[in-house]
Amino acid sequence: MSRVNFGAKPLMYPQPVLIIATYDENGVPNAMNAAWGITTDFKEISISLSEHKTTDNLAKRGAFTVSLATEDQVVPCDYVGIESGRKVPDKFEKAGFHATKSEFVDAPLIDELPVALECKVKSFEDGILVGEIVNVSADESVVVDGAVDITKVKPISFDPFGNAYFGIGEKVGNAFKDGAKLK
């Protein structure tokens, strides 16, 4: 195998496309696109963020939601990543998003995105937002037999090598089962 070096860069697959939603001090919803996030414990998510309108809102409200971007919503999900909420105060509305207040935290759910983690801010230091996952909610249209069906959600992944979004492919195996064949 011959390798090509790309240097020290945040290049890894898959990178989920996360849409973080908050309310500002006046109750106006805002959303931003973030790709550098991951669950870091059973009830915890960590996301790398620089300063944004969203981080201003996090400091004021102490809560946020994280929705999975979907194939059906690529354009508005990308838009909230390339437009600043500090420059465009109605960015959420311009994206075509509609908000429903979470029952669990002081943050909006995005009606157009079917799966969301509802979180309280645990900490935000050195650009790392750590949230306590209080609830995970899903639109009933993507739930089959009591579980979220990935083929109905159609989440997207960010390709940092080519700056592109990709859908999730076909099922290739069974977690916690297929490896048992080698025992």
Stockholm file with secondary structure:
# STOCKHOLM 1.0

chainA/1-183         MSRVNFGAKPLMYPQPVLIIATYDENGVPNAMNAAWGITTDFKEISISLSEHKTTDNLAKRGAFTVSLATEDQVVPCDYVGIESGRKVPDKFEKAGFHATKSEFVDAPLIDELPVALECKVKSFEDGILVGEIVNVSADESVVVDGAVDITKVKPISFDPFGNAYFGIGEKVGNAFKDGAKLK
#=GR chainA/1-183 SS CCCCCCCSCCCCSCEECEEEEEECTTSCEEEEEECSEEEEETTEEEEECCSCHHHHHHHHHCEEEEEECBGGGHHHHHHHHHSCTTTCTTHHHHTTCCEEECSSSSSEEETTSSEEEEEEEEEEETTEEEEEEEEEEECGGGEETTEECHHHHCBEEEETTTTEEEECCCCCCCTTTGGGGGC
#=GC SS_cons         CCCCCCCSCCCCSCEECEEEEEECTTSCEEEEEECSEEEEETTEEEEECCSCHHHHHHHHHCEEEEEECBGGGHHHHHHHHHSCTTTCTTHHHHTTCCEEECSSSSSEEETTSSEEEEEEEEEEETTEEEEEEEEEEECGGGEETTEECHHHHCBEEEETTTTEEEECCCCCCCTTTGGGGGC
//
